């Protein structure tokens, strides 16, 4: 079975990050202390044409609350300036 490839167009200096896996409470809810420990790390899935510091596939550390509307617990869309560091060399 082939994996379906979805082409994405990201604009300006936005970055799409697939958030690293973490455990949730039963029912998908978080307790306050769990929210503090959610990993602010993930893998860059797509980048806009103005992004210069990261590339697709980089494992990055980003600001926890740096996301635009439409974020999910598995994916974040944020501006490039909210990425703090590239973890892989």
Gaussian input, Z-matrix of N, CA and C with variables (Angstrom, degrees):
# hf/3-21g

backbone

0 1
 N
 C     1     B1
 C     2     B2     1     A1
 N     3     B3     2     A2     1     D1
 C     4     B4     3     A3     2     D2
 C     5     B5     4     A4     3     D3
 N     6     B6     5     A5     4     D4
 C     7     B7     6     A6     5     D5
 C     8     B8     7     A7     6     D6
 N     9     B9     8     A8     7     D7
 C    10    B10     9     A9     8     D8
 C    11    B11    10    A10     9     D9
 N    12    B12    11    A11    10    D10
 C    13    B13    12    A12    11    D11
 C    14    B14    13    A13    12    D12
 N    15    B15    14    A14    13    D13
 C    16    B16    15    A15    14    D14
 C    17    B17    16    A16    15    D15
 N    18    B18    17    A17    16    D16
 C    19    B19    18    A18    17    D17
 C    20    B20    19    A19    18    D18
 N    21    B21    20    A20    19    D19
 C    22    B22    21    A21    20    D20
 C    23    B23    22    A22    21    D21
 N    24    B24    23    A23    22    D22
 C    25    B25    24    A24    23    D23
 C    26    B26    25    A25    24    D24
 N    27    B27    26    A26    25    D25
 C    28    B28    27    A27    26    D26
 C    29    B29    28    A28    27    D27
 N    30    B30    29    A29    28    D28
 C    31    B31    30    A30    29    D29
 C    32    B32    31    A31    30    D30
 N    33    B33    32    A32    31    D31
 C    34    B34    33    A33    32    D32
 C    35    B35    34    A34    33    D33
 N    36    B36    35    A35    34    D34
 C    37    B37    36    A36    35    D35
 C    38    B38    37    A37    36    D36
 N    39    B39    38    A38    37    D37
 C    40    B40    39    A39    38    D38
 C    41    B41    40    A40    39    D39
 N    42    B42    41    A41    40    D40
 C    43    B43    42    A42    41    D41
 C    44    B44    43    A43    42    D42
 N    45    B45    44    A44    43    D43
 C    46    B46    45    A45    44    D44
 C    47    B47    46    A46    45    D45
 N    48    B48    47    A47    46    D46
 C    49    B49    48    A48    47    D47
 C    50    B50    49    A49    48    D48
 N    51    B51    50    A50    49    D49
 C    52    B52    51    A51    50    D50
 C    53    B53    52    A52    51    D51
 N    54    B54    53    A53    52    D52
 C    55    B55    54    A54    53    D53
 C    56    B56    55    A55    54    D54
 N    57    B57    56    A56    55    D55
 C    58    B58    57    A57    56    D56
 C    59    B59    58    A58    57    D57
 N    60    B60    59    A59    58    D58
 C    61    B61    60    A60    59    D59
 C    62    B62    61    A61    60    D60
 N    63    B63    62    A62    61    D61
 C    64    B64    63    A63    62    D62
 C    65    B65    64    A64    63    D63
 N    66    B66    65    A65    64    D64
 C    67    B67    66    A66    65    D65
 C    68    B68    67    A67    66    D66
 N    69    B69    68    A68    67    D67
 C    70    B70    69    A69    68    D68
 C    71    B71    70    A70    69    D69
 N    72    B72    71    A71    70    D70
 C    73    B73    72    A72    71    D71
 C    74    B74    73    A73    72    D72
 N    75    B75    74    A74    73    D73
 C    76    B76    75    A75    74    D74
 C    77    B77    76    A76    75    D75
 N    78    B78    77    A77    76    D76
 C    79    B79    78    A78    77    D77
 C    80    B80    79    A79    78    D78
 N    81    B81    80    A80    79    D79
 C    82    B82    81    A81    80    D80
 C    83    B83    82    A82    81    D81
 N    84    B84    83    A83    82    D82
 C    85    B85    84    A84    83    D83
 C    86    B86    85    A85    84    D84
 N    87    B87    86    A86    85    D85
 C    88    B88    87    A87    86    D86
 C    89    B89    88    A88    87    D87
 N    90    B90    89    A89    88    D88
 C    91    B91    90    A90    89    D89
 C    92    B92    91    A91    90    D90
 N    93    B93    92    A92    91    D91
 C    94    B94    93    A93    92    D92
 C    95    B95    94    A94    93    D93
 N    96    B96    95    A95    94    D94
 C    97    B97    96    A96    95    D95
 C    98    B98    97    A97    96    D96
 N    99    B99    98    A98    97    D97
 C   100   B100    99    A99    98    D98
 C   101   B101   100   A100    99    D99
 N   102   B102   101   A101   100   D100
 C   103   B103   102   A102   101   D101
 C   104   B104   103   A103   102   D102
 N   105   B105   104   A104   103   D103
 C   106   B106   105   A105   104   D104
 C   107   B107   106   A106   105   D105
 N   108   B108   107   A107   106   D106
 C   109   B109   108   A108   107   D107
 C   110   B110   109   A109   108   D108
 N   111   B111   110   A110   109   D109
 C   112   B112   111   A111   110   D110
 C   113   B113   112   A112   111   D111
 N   114   B114   113   A113   112   D112
 C   115   B115   114   A114   113   D113
 C   116   B116   115   A115   114   D114
 N   117   B117   116   A116   115   D115
 C   118   B118   117   A117   116   D116
 C   119   B119   118   A118   117   D117
 N   120   B120   119   A119   118   D118
 C   121   B121   120   A120   119   D119
 C   122   B122   121   A121   120   D120
 N   123   B123   122   A122   121   D121
 C   124   B124   123   A123   122   D122
 C   125   B125   124   A124   123   D123
 N   126   B126   125   A125   124   D124
 C   127   B127   126   A126   125   D125
 C   128   B128   127   A127   126   D126
 N   129   B129   128   A128   127   D127
 C   130   B130   129   A129   128   D128
 C   131   B131   130   A130   129   D129
 N   132   B132   131   A131   130   D130
 C   133   B133   132   A132   131   D131
 C   134   B134   133   A133   132   D132
 N   135   B135   134   A134   133   D133
 C   136   B136   135   A135   134   D134
 C   137   B137   136   A136   135   D135
 N   138   B138   137   A137   136   D136
 C   139   B139   138   A138   137   D137
 C   140   B140   139   A139   138   D138
 N   141   B141   140   A140   139   D139
 C   142   B142   141   A141   140   D140
 C   143   B143   142   A142   141   D141
 N   144   B144   143   A143   142   D142
 C   145   B145   144   A144   143   D143
 C   146   B146   145   A145   144   D144
 N   147   B147   146   A146   145   D145
 C   148   B148   147   A147   146   D146
 C   149   B149   148   A148   147   D147
 N   150   B150   149   A149   148   D148
 C   151   B151   150   A150   149   D149
 C   152   B152   151   A151   150   D150
 N   153   B153   152   A152   151   D151
 C   154   B154   153   A153   152   D152
 C   155   B155   154   A154   153   D153
 N   156   B156   155   A155   154   D154
 C   157   B157   156   A156   155   D155
 C   158   B158   157   A157   156   D156
 N   159   B159   158   A158   157   D157
 C   160   B160   159   A159   158   D158
 C   161   B161   160   A160   159   D159
 N   162   B162   161   A161   160   D160
 C   163   B163   162   A162   161   D161
 C   164   B164   163   A163   162   D162
 N   165   B165   164   A164   163   D163
 C   166   B166   165   A165   164   D164
 C   167   B167   166   A166   165   D165
 N   168   B168   167   A167   166   D166
 C   169   B169   168   A168   167   D167
 C   170   B170   169   A169   168   D168
 N   171   B171   170   A170   169   D169
 C   172   B172   171   A171   170   D170
 C   173   B173   172   A172   171   D171
 N   174   B174   173   A173   172   D172
 C   175   B175   174   A174   173   D173
 C   176   B176   175   A175   174   D174
 N   177   B177   176   A176   175   D175
 C   178   B178   177   A177   176   D176
 C   179   B179   178   A178   177   D177
 N   180   B180   179   A179   178   D178
 C   181   B181   180   A180   179   D179
 C   182   B182   181   A181   180   D180
 N   183   B183   182   A182   181   D181
 C   184   B184   183   A183   182   D182
 C   185   B185   184   A184   183   D183
 N   186   B186   185   A185   184   D184
 C   187   B187   186   A186   185   D185
 C   188   B188   187   A187   186   D186
 N   189   B189   188   A188   187   D187
 C   190   B190   189   A189   188   D188
 C   191   B191   190   A190   189   D189
 N   192   B192   191   A191   190   D190
 C   193   B193   192   A192   191   D191
 C   194   B194   193   A193   192   D192
 N   195   B195   194   A194   193   D193
 C   196   B196   195   A195   194   D194
 C   197   B197   196   A196   195   D195
 N   198   B198   197   A197   196   D196
 C   199   B199   198   A198   197   D197
 C   200   B200   199   A199   198   D198
 N   201   B201   200   A200   199   D199
 C   202   B202   201   A201   200   D200
 C   203   B203   202   A202   201   D201
 N   204   B204   203   A203   202   D202
 C   205   B205   204   A204   203   D203
 C   206   B206   205   A205   204   D204
 N   207   B207   206   A206   205   D205
 C   208   B208   207   A207   206   D206
 C   209   B209   208   A208   207   D207
 N   210   B210   209   A209   208   D208
 C   211   B211   210   A210   209   D209
 C   212   B212   211   A211   210   D210
 N   213   B213   212   A212   211   D211
 C   214   B214   213   A213   212   D212
 C   215   B215   214   A214   213   D213
 N   216   B216   215   A215   214   D214
 C   217   B217   216   A216   215   D215
 C   218   B218   217   A217   216   D216
 N   219   B219   218   A218   217   D217
 C   220   B220   219   A219   218   D218
 C   221   B221   220   A220   219   D219
 N   222   B222   221   A221   220   D220
 C   223   B223   222   A222   221   D221
 C   224   B224   223   A223   222   D222
 N   225   B225   224   A224   223   D223
 C   226   B226   225   A225   224   D224
 C   227   B227   226   A226   225   D225
 N   228   B228   227   A227   226   D226
 C   229   B229   228   A228   227   D227
 C   230   B230   229   A229   228   D228
 N   231   B231   230   A230   229   D229
 C   232   B232   231   A231   230   D230
 C   233   B233   232   A232   231   D231
 N   234   B234   233   A233   232   D232
 C   235   B235   234   A234   233   D233
 C   236   B236   235   A235   234   D234
 N   237   B237   236   A236   235   D235
 C   238   B238   237   A237   236   D236
 C   239   B239   238   A238   237   D237
 N   240   B240   239   A239   238   D238
 C   241   B241   240   A240   239   D239
 C   242   B242   241   A241   240   D240
 N   243   B243   242   A242   241   D241
 C   244   B244   243   A243   242   D242
 C   245   B245   244   A244   243   D243
 N   246   B246   245   A245   244   D244
 C   247   B247   246   A246   245   D245
 C   248   B248   247   A247   246   D246
 N   249   B249   248   A248   247   D247
 C   250   B250   249   A249   248   D248
 C   251   B251   250   A250   249   D249
 N   252   B252   251   A251   250   D250
 C   253   B253   252   A252   251   D251
 C   254   B254   253   A253   252   D252
 N   255   B255   254   A254   253   D253
 C   256   B256   255   A255   254   D254
 C   257   B257   256   A256   255   D255
 N   258   B258   257   A257   256   D256
 C   259   B259   258   A258   257   D257
 C   260   B260   259   A259   258   D258
 N   261   B261   260   A260   259   D259
 C   262   B262   261   A261   260   D260
 C   263   B263   262   A262   261   D261
 N   264   B264   263   A263   262   D262
 C   265   B265   264   A264   263   D263
 C   266   B266   265   A265   264   D264

   B1=1.4484
   B2=1.5227
   B3=1.3141
   B4=1.4478
   B5=1.5217
   B6=1.3189
   B7=1.4567
   B8=1.5152
   B9=1.3409
   B10=1.4588
   B11=1.5216
   B12=1.3247
   B13=1.4544
   B14=1.5254
   B15=1.3217
   B16=1.4580
   B17=1.5206
   B18=1.3095
   B19=1.4555
   B20=1.5237
   B21=1.3201
   B22=1.4526
   B23=1.5116
   B24=1.3095
   B25=1.4558
   B26=1.5184
   B27=1.3112
   B28=1.4574
   B29=1.5194
   B30=1.3112
   B31=1.4534
   B32=1.5215
   B33=1.3009
   B34=1.4658
   B35=1.5314
   B36=1.3281
   B37=1.4681
   B38=1.5277
   B39=1.3340
   B40=1.4617
   B41=1.5258
   B42=1.3281
   B43=1.4580
   B44=1.5236
   B45=1.3371
   B46=1.4617
   B47=1.5184
   B48=1.3451
   B49=1.4614
   B50=1.5219
   B51=1.3323
   B52=1.4604
   B53=1.5256
   B54=1.3284
   B55=1.4585
   B56=1.5260
   B57=1.3448
   B58=1.4556
   B59=1.5239
   B60=1.3295
   B61=1.4650
   B62=1.5227
   B63=1.3164
   B64=1.4601
   B65=1.5236
   B66=1.3175
   B67=1.4614
   B68=1.5203
   B69=1.3354
   B70=1.4613
   B71=1.5233
   B72=1.3017
   B73=1.4614
   B74=1.5231
   B75=1.3242
   B76=1.4540
   B77=1.5258
   B78=1.3136
   B79=1.4554
   B80=1.5180
   B81=1.3351
   B82=1.4527
   B83=1.5146
   B84=1.3291
   B85=1.4585
   B86=1.5192
   B87=1.3068
   B88=1.4541
   B89=1.5280
   B90=1.2849
   B91=1.4575
   B92=1.5220
   B93=1.3278
   B94=1.4642
   B95=1.5157
   B96=1.3277
   B97=1.4632
   B98=1.5264
   B99=1.3370
   B100=1.4661
   B101=1.5175
   B102=1.3331
   B103=1.4592
   B104=1.5221
   B105=1.3254
   B106=1.4589
   B107=1.5258
   B108=1.3363
   B109=1.4593
   B110=1.5310
   B111=1.3413
   B112=1.4599
   B113=1.5252
   B114=1.3063
   B115=1.4643
   B116=1.5193
   B117=1.3170
   B118=1.4637
   B119=1.5254
   B120=1.3212
   B121=1.4604
   B122=1.5209
   B123=1.3190
   B124=1.4512
   B125=1.5158
   B126=1.3218
   B127=1.4567
   B128=1.5166
   B129=1.3237
   B130=1.4627
   B131=1.5256
   B132=1.3368
   B133=1.4644
   B134=1.5337
   B135=1.3370
   B136=1.4675
   B137=1.5214
   B138=1.3339
   B139=1.4669
   B140=1.5278
   B141=1.3197
   B142=1.4589
   B143=1.5246
   B144=1.3210
   B145=1.4618
   B146=1.5294
   B147=1.3273
   B148=1.4598
   B149=1.5316
   B150=1.3260
   B151=1.4678
   B152=1.5212
   B153=1.3355
   B154=1.4673
   B155=1.5320
   B156=1.3296
   B157=1.4722
   B158=1.5131
   B159=1.3204
   B160=1.4595
   B161=1.5196
   B162=1.3321
   B163=1.4614
   B164=1.5282
   B165=1.3053
   B166=1.4562
   B167=1.5276
   B168=1.3291
   B169=1.4582
   B170=1.5223
   B171=1.3383
   B172=1.4686
   B173=1.5262
   B174=1.3269
   B175=1.4585
   B176=1.5210
   B177=1.3380
   B178=1.4572
   B179=1.5242
   B180=1.3231
   B181=1.4563
   B182=1.5243
   B183=1.3429
   B184=1.4570
   B185=1.5221
   B186=1.3206
   B187=1.4583
   B188=1.5281
   B189=1.3094
   B190=1.4710
   B191=1.5272
   B192=1.3168
   B193=1.4577
   B194=1.5231
   B195=1.3112
   B196=1.4666
   B197=1.5133
   B198=1.2964
   B199=1.4595
   B200=1.5184
   B201=1.3057
   B202=1.4617
   B203=1.5214
   B204=1.3261
   B205=1.4550
   B206=1.5213
   B207=1.3306
   B208=1.4510
   B209=1.5134
   B210=1.3281
   B211=1.4601
   B212=1.5186
   B213=1.3048
   B214=1.4614
   B215=1.5156
   B216=1.3263
   B217=1.4566
   B218=1.5220
   B219=1.3350
   B220=1.4610
   B221=1.5166
   B222=1.3218
   B223=1.4595
   B224=1.5245
   B225=1.3169
   B226=1.4614
   B227=1.5118
   B228=1.3128
   B229=1.4554
   B230=1.5249
   B231=1.3200
   B232=1.4641
   B233=1.5205
   B234=1.3155
   B235=1.4648
   B236=1.5275
   B237=1.2942
   B238=1.4706
   B239=1.5290
   B240=1.3196
   B241=1.4670
   B242=1.5287
   B243=1.3397
   B244=1.4556
   B245=1.5318
   B246=1.3076
   B247=1.4650
   B248=1.5253
   B249=1.3232
   B250=1.4609
   B251=1.5179
   B252=1.3415
   B253=1.4589
   B254=1.5128
   B255=1.3171
   B256=1.4568
   B257=1.5143
   B258=1.3365
   B259=1.4554
   B260=1.5340
   B261=1.3313
   B262=1.4693
   B263=1.5068
   B264=1.3263
   B265=1.4536
   B266=1.4289
   A1=109.13
   A2=117.47
   A3=121.99
   A4=110.60
   A5=115.13
   A6=120.62
   A7=108.02
   A8=115.99
   A9=120.49
   A10=109.68
   A11=116.66
   A12=121.99
   A13=108.53
   A14=115.21
   A15=120.45
   A16=108.50
   A17=116.56
   A18=121.20
   A19=108.32
   A20=116.13
   A21=120.86
   A22=109.33
   A23=115.33
   A24=121.10
   A25=107.15
   A26=115.87
   A27=121.72
   A28=107.36
   A29=116.66
   A30=121.21
   A31=112.79
   A32=115.50
   A33=125.66
   A34=112.14
   A35=116.27
   A36=120.31
   A37=111.75
   A38=116.06
   A39=120.45
   A40=111.20
   A41=114.13
   A42=122.05
   A43=108.08
   A44=117.50
   A45=122.53
   A46=107.12
   A47=116.31
   A48=121.86
   A49=109.53
   A50=116.73
   A51=121.75
   A52=106.40
   A53=116.52
   A54=122.40
   A55=110.10
   A56=116.30
   A57=121.33
   A58=110.62
   A59=116.43
   A60=122.72
   A61=111.63
   A62=116.30
   A63=122.96
   A64=108.16
   A65=116.52
   A66=121.02
   A67=110.97
   A68=115.17
   A69=121.75
   A70=108.43
   A71=115.43
   A72=121.50
   A73=108.54
   A74=116.80
   A75=121.06
   A76=108.20
   A77=116.98
   A78=121.04
   A79=113.68
   A80=117.89
   A81=121.33
   A82=115.13
   A83=118.11
   A84=121.02
   A85=110.87
   A86=116.72
   A87=122.38
   A88=109.62
   A89=116.47
   A90=120.31
   A91=106.90
   A92=117.18
   A93=121.15
   A94=111.98
   A95=118.72
   A96=120.58
   A97=112.13
   A98=117.75
   A99=120.14
   A100=110.57
   A101=117.30
   A102=120.73
   A103=110.86
   A104=116.75
   A105=121.04
   A106=111.72
   A107=116.96
   A108=119.73
   A109=113.46
   A110=118.47
   A111=119.42
   A112=109.36
   A113=118.16
   A114=119.90
   A115=112.87
   A116=117.30
   A117=119.80
   A118=110.65
   A119=115.93
   A120=121.56
   A121=109.26
   A122=115.38
   A123=119.56
   A124=110.92
   A125=114.73
   A126=122.13
   A127=109.73
   A128=116.62
   A129=121.72
   A130=108.67
   A131=115.33
   A132=122.00
   A133=112.38
   A134=116.51
   A135=121.09
   A136=108.50
   A137=116.18
   A138=121.10
   A139=110.15
   A140=114.40
   A141=120.50
   A142=110.85
   A143=118.07
   A144=122.09
   A145=114.61
   A146=118.15
   A147=121.09
   A148=112.98
   A149=117.67
   A150=121.46
   A151=109.24
   A152=116.37
   A153=120.15
   A154=114.07
   A155=118.32
   A156=119.42
   A157=114.91
   A158=118.73
   A159=121.20
   A160=109.40
   A161=115.21
   A162=120.16
   A163=108.60
   A164=116.61
   A165=121.82
   A166=108.65
   A167=115.75
   A168=121.18
   A169=113.59
   A170=117.79
   A171=120.48
   A172=110.26
   A173=116.67
   A174=122.66
   A175=105.95
   A176=116.87
   A177=120.78
   A178=112.65
   A179=114.94
   A180=124.39
   A181=105.93
   A182=117.60
   A183=121.23
   A184=110.20
   A185=116.42
   A186=120.79
   A187=109.32
   A188=116.51
   A189=122.70
   A190=113.23
   A191=118.76
   A192=121.10
   A193=112.44
   A194=117.52
   A195=121.88
   A196=111.07
   A197=117.05
   A198=120.31
   A199=109.44
   A200=115.32
   A201=120.17
   A202=108.63
   A203=117.17
   A204=121.68
   A205=111.14
   A206=115.41
   A207=120.03
   A208=114.55
   A209=117.66
   A210=118.91
   A211=109.96
   A212=115.94
   A213=121.75
   A214=107.33
   A215=116.17
   A216=118.93
   A217=111.59
   A218=117.67
   A219=120.82
   A220=113.40
   A221=116.87
   A222=119.94
   A223=110.45
   A224=115.54
   A225=121.56
   A226=109.30
   A227=115.97
   A228=122.15
   A229=105.42
   A230=116.50
   A231=119.46
   A232=109.78
   A233=115.41
   A234=120.59
   A235=109.25
   A236=115.20
   A237=121.77
   A238=111.77
   A239=117.91
   A240=121.03
   A241=113.27
   A242=118.71
   A243=121.69
   A244=113.04
   A245=117.07
   A246=120.39
   A247=107.16
   A248=115.94
   A249=120.96
   A250=113.29
   A251=116.61
   A252=119.32
   A253=111.19
   A254=115.66
   A255=122.91
   A256=106.07
   A257=116.65
   A258=120.53
   A259=112.02
   A260=116.61
   A261=118.27
   A262=110.04
   A263=117.61
   A264=119.96
   A265=115.32
   D1=125.56
   D2=-178.80
   D3=-84.68
   D4=142.80
   D5=175.70
   D6=-79.86
   D7=131.94
   D8=179.79
   D9=-74.32
   D10=129.80
   D11=179.04
   D12=-96.98
   D13=124.57
   D14=179.84
   D15=-106.11
   D16=121.59
   D17=177.96
   D18=-83.51
   D19=133.01
   D20=-179.86
   D21=-123.68
   D22=141.88
   D23=174.45
   D24=-111.91
   D25=116.57
   D26=178.96
   D27=-107.83
   D28=135.32
   D29=-174.84
   D30=-99.39
   D31=157.81
   D32=172.39
   D33=54.54
   D34=-129.12
   D35=-176.91
   D36=-108.91
   D37=34.68
   D38=179.20
   D39=-91.63
   D40=151.80
   D41=-179.11
   D42=-130.69
   D43=136.62
   D44=174.23
   D45=-101.91
   D46=125.06
   D47=-176.65
   D48=-120.55
   D49=128.01
   D50=172.41
   D51=-84.93
   D52=114.20
   D53=-175.10
   D54=-70.64
   D55=140.40
   D56=176.69
   D57=-59.99
   D58=152.26
   D59=-178.64
   D60=-66.83
   D61=148.76
   D62=175.49
   D63=-155.02
   D64=164.85
   D65=-178.32
   D66=-88.24
   D67=141.21
   D68=176.50
   D69=-114.00
   D70=163.89
   D71=173.10
   D72=-70.37
   D73=162.49
   D74=174.54
   D75=-59.42
   D76=134.43
   D77=-177.80
   D78=88.66
   D79=-1.92
   D80=176.03
   D81=83.28
   D82=11.62
   D83=-179.93
   D84=-95.05
   D85=157.48
   D86=178.63
   D87=-115.74
   D88=144.95
   D89=169.73
   D90=-89.88
   D91=160.15
   D92=-176.47
   D93=-55.27
   D94=-43.34
   D95=-178.96
   D96=-69.63
   D97=-27.58
   D98=176.60
   D99=-70.95
   D100=-39.42
   D101=-178.65
   D102=-58.23
   D103=-36.94
   D104=179.35
   D105=-64.54
   D106=-26.39
   D107=-175.00
   D108=-100.63
   D109=5.06
   D110=177.99
   D111=-61.44
   D112=138.08
   D113=-175.88
   D114=-71.29
   D115=122.78
   D116=175.06
   D117=-88.66
   D118=44.04
   D119=-179.92
   D120=-130.66
   D121=157.50
   D122=178.39
   D123=-178.66
   D124=-176.48
   D125=-177.83
   D126=-110.16
   D127=132.96
   D128=179.75
   D129=-68.72
   D130=123.47
   D131=-178.88
   D132=-98.45
   D133=-35.07
   D134=-178.49
   D135=-156.09
   D136=152.46
   D137=179.69
   D138=-136.53
   D139=154.13
   D140=175.98
   D141=-82.56
   D142=167.96
   D143=-176.08
   D144=-67.63
   D145=-19.43
   D146=-178.90
   D147=-93.55
   D148=0.38
   D149=-179.62
   D150=-77.37
   D151=128.74
   D152=-176.55
   D153=-122.11
   D154=-16.30
   D155=-172.16
   D156=-99.10
   D157=-18.31
   D158=179.06
   D159=-130.06
   D160=163.78
   D161=177.07
   D162=-134.04
   D163=164.05
   D164=178.84
   D165=-58.96
   D166=132.72
   D167=-179.94
   D168=100.84
   D169=-15.96
   D170=177.89
   D171=-66.61
   D172=141.04
   D173=173.47
   D174=-94.79
   D175=121.58
   D176=-170.37
   D177=-126.73
   D178=160.26
   D179=172.96
   D180=-111.65
   D181=126.73
   D182=-176.04
   D183=-128.75
   D184=163.72
   D185=176.95
   D186=-64.90
   D187=133.93
   D188=-174.37
   D189=-56.63
   D190=-40.29
   D191=-175.41
   D192=-103.50
   D193=20.75
   D194=-176.32
   D195=-95.66
   D196=72.83
   D197=178.23
   D198=-140.38
   D199=154.36
   D200=177.22
   D201=-95.93
   D202=176.48
   D203=179.62
   D204=-53.54
   D205=149.16
   D206=176.04
   D207=90.10
   D208=7.68
   D209=179.03
   D210=-69.97
   D211=153.34
   D212=174.25
   D213=-124.05
   D214=177.76
   D215=178.29
   D216=-75.65
   D217=-7.15
   D218=179.87
   D219=-110.23
   D220=-14.07
   D221=-175.68
   D222=-146.30
   D223=140.32
   D224=176.24
   D225=-124.24
   D226=143.53
   D227=171.73
   D228=-118.97
   D229=118.53
   D230=-178.41
   D231=-143.32
   D232=169.54
   D233=176.32
   D234=-76.70
   D235=151.45
   D236=-179.33
   D237=-55.72
   D238=-36.10
   D239=-175.73
   D240=-64.61
   D241=-15.60
   D242=179.90
   D243=-89.74
   D244=1.05
   D245=174.03
   D246=-86.62
   D247=123.73
   D248=-174.31
   D249=-86.61
   D250=-37.34
   D251=-178.40
   D252=-161.46
   D253=155.45
   D254=170.99
   D255=-94.82
   D256=121.83
   D257=-173.85
   D258=-80.79
   D259=-41.42
   D260=178.07
   D261=-80.72
   D262=149.75
   D263=-175.53
   D264=-86.21

